[in-house]
């Protein structure tokens, strides 16, 4: 006979000091914002007017046009973008008013939060998994879950709550944090999670109801941002293979269902390999009624600096 299955009790889960963890990524290796004197215009103009050469130049033009027309430019991103040290470049675009909103998956928020706290992130999963220590870091889980619970109690979204937590703490590496920059620059950052995918869900302080409520608030905020894409807005997906392409498709559906004409915009996907959901749910399907979609394949640590430097050169 089948036994009655009960959820495991997580109250006795052990956590460990973050300072004791060995990390793979440090701010000392991060990209640096480009010198304003650097001009890649000649390089962009020299690209072959064939295939992705044409596409890349067109995309830069469309981003610059969206900026000049004060249209929405939304950047959706996976955690690997932060682990590749690219936050300073995206902060630079945000400070110049180019990016009007960010959408994170759960991993992005965790890596960004840890960078702000200790200037490092990305633990050695294989090493710590063997001993049950993987993800069980006291400060990451405690502080992030505190912020999420407070957001649920007060009606904030997860992204805003995490950014405010870092600013209130005056975290030592806030200048490298997109979450903190979002608060400083008054740019919305939404966080979209699946329960059980993130290390802070392993902690005894995790509250599934609070996580779900604050991420759902952020889903509604992102949907409001999506309504502003009509008429030359731009959405960029940087390295999210599943969560954000799916979230974006649903947000776009709601926006259109409520009567917003969200058609003539640009969508682009940047990732290390071409994958089904970004290709269909960001690039192809959303632009079938008008607009244009682009796909670029290559390493984040090369492609995203090229993208950012090219935008700034055109500006």
C-alpha positions, 0 to 999 in steps of 0.5 A: 500500500502506498504510504502517505507522503508528507512535505519534508521539514526544512526547519533543521536545515544547516546554513554556513557563513558566506565568507567561507565559500570558494567562488569562481567569479569576482568583481576584480575580473568584471568588464569596465564601462567603455571610454566615451572616446571609443568609437566603433561606428567605423567598425559597425559600418565595415561589417558585411551587409550580409546575414548577421552583419546586416542584422547587427547594424540594424539592431543597433539602429533600432535601439538608438531610435527607441532611445531617441523616441523615449520608447521602452527598452527592456532587457531580460537576462539569465544569471550567466550574464552577471557571472560573466562580469557584464553588470557594469556595462548594463549599468552604464546603459541604464545610467544613460537612460537607454534601458528602461527596465530589466527582467531577471530570473531567480539566478540573476537576482542571487548572483547580483545580490551576492556580488553586492554583498561580497564582490564574489559569486558562483560557488563550486557546485560539484564540491559543495553538493557532495557534503550537502553544503551547496547553496546553504549560505547563511547571508544569501538565504537569510537576507534575500528571504527577509527582503522577499517576506517584507515585500509580501507584507507591504505589497512590493515586487521581489526586484524592488525589495531586493534592491532596497535591501542592498541600498539600505544595507549600503552593501560594500559592492553596490556599484556593481549591482543592477538591483541597487542601480535599479533603486538609485536610477528608479528603473524597474527590475522584476524577478521571475522565479520557479519554486525550487530552482534557486538556492534561497528556496533551500533555506529554512527562512524561505516562504513559498507564499511570499516568493510566489506573491512577490514574483507575481507582483513583478509579473504584473509590473513586467506586463505593464512595461510590455504595453509600452513596446508599441511603436519602436520599443525593443526587448532584448533577451540575454541568455535566458533559455526558458523562464523569461521567454515563457514569462514574456510570451504570457505578459505580451498575451495579457497586454494584447488581451487588455486592448494594448496594441503591442505589435511594431517593436523589435525583439532580439535574443543573444545566447551561446547556442540557439534554443527553441523558446527564445527563438519562438517566444521572443524573436519569432511569434511576438513579432509576426503581427509587425516588427522584427526579430533577431538572433545572435549566437556567441559567448556573452563575454564577447557579444554583450560588450560588442553590443553595448560599445556599439550602442554607445558609439551610435549615441 
